[in-house]
């Protein structure tokens, strides 16, 4: 058992904490949007985010002047 605590950060989408650092990376930063998301949110939204399900994200992107681009399904792809 390691003698250190793995840091956690909050997923912007689900607002749950996930481990991120010291060998446990259970999510990632989305630099283009200036947020971090957990693996679960990324996995369940692999084909895009339904805009109506994420008003907080839409407000964040708008406040940053980030263009919201929709895919063929009308959803928002998560940038790499």
C-alpha positions as CSV (number, residue, x, y, z in Angstrom):
1,X,0.0,0.0,0.0
2,X,1.5,3.4,-1.0
3,X,2.2,5.8,1.8
4,X,0.8,8.8,-0.2
5,X,-2.7,9.8,-1.2
6,X,-3.6,10.1,-4.9
7,X,-4.9,13.5,-5.7
8,X,-8.5,13.9,-6.9
9,X,-10.1,16.5,-9.1
10,X,-13.7,17.2,-10.1
11,X,-15.2,16.1,-13.4
12,X,-16.8,19.1,-15.0
13,X,-19.6,17.1,-16.5
14,X,-20.8,14.9,-13.6
15,X,-19.1,16.9,-10.8
16,X,-17.8,13.7,-9.1
17,X,-14.3,13.4,-7.9
18,X,-11.8,11.2,-9.7
19,X,-8.2,10.2,-9.1
20,X,-5.7,12.1,-11.2
21,X,-2.0,11.8,-10.6
22,X,0.7,9.6,-9.2
23,X,0.0,6.7,-11.5
24,X,-3.8,6.8,-11.3
25,X,-5.3,8.8,-14.2
26,X,-9.0,8.1,-14.2
27,X,-9.8,11.0,-16.5
28,X,-8.2,13.7,-18.5
29,X,-8.0,17.4,-19.2
30,X,-9.9,18.7,-22.2
31,X,-7.5,21.6,-23.0
32,X,-9.6,23.1,-25.8
33,X,-12.4,23.6,-23.3
34,X,-10.3,24.3,-20.2
35,X,-12.0,21.5,-18.2
36,X,-11.3,18.0,-16.9
37,X,-13.6,15.0,-17.3
38,X,-13.6,11.5,-15.8
39,X,-13.2,8.3,-17.7
40,X,-16.8,7.3,-17.1
41,X,-18.2,10.5,-18.6
42,X,-15.9,10.2,-21.6
43,X,-16.8,6.5,-22.1
44,X,-20.5,7.0,-22.0
45,X,-20.3,10.0,-24.3
46,X,-17.9,8.5,-26.8
47,X,-20.3,9.5,-29.6
48,X,-20.8,13.0,-28.4
49,X,-22.5,15.0,-25.6
50,X,-26.3,15.7,-25.9
51,X,-26.4,19.5,-25.6
52,X,-29.6,19.6,-23.6
53,X,-28.1,17.3,-21.0
54,X,-25.1,19.6,-20.3
55,X,-26.3,23.2,-19.8
56,X,-23.4,23.9,-17.5
57,X,-21.0,23.0,-20.3
58,X,-22.8,25.1,-22.8
59,X,-22.7,28.1,-20.5
60,X,-19.0,27.5,-19.8
61,X,-18.2,27.3,-23.5
62,X,-20.2,30.4,-24.3
63,X,-18.5,32.3,-21.5
64,X,-15.1,31.4,-22.9
65,X,-16.2,32.3,-26.5
66,X,-15.7,28.7,-27.6
67,X,-17.7,27.8,-30.7
68,X,-20.0,24.8,-30.1
69,X,-19.7,22.4,-33.0
70,X,-22.2,19.6,-33.4
71,X,-21.5,16.3,-35.1
72,X,-23.8,14.5,-37.6
73,X,-26.1,13.4,-34.7
74,X,-26.4,17.0,-33.5
75,X,-24.3,16.2,-30.4
76,X,-21.0,17.8,-29.3
77,X,-17.8,15.8,-29.8
78,X,-15.3,16.0,-26.9
79,X,-12.0,17.3,-28.3
80,X,-8.9,15.3,-27.9
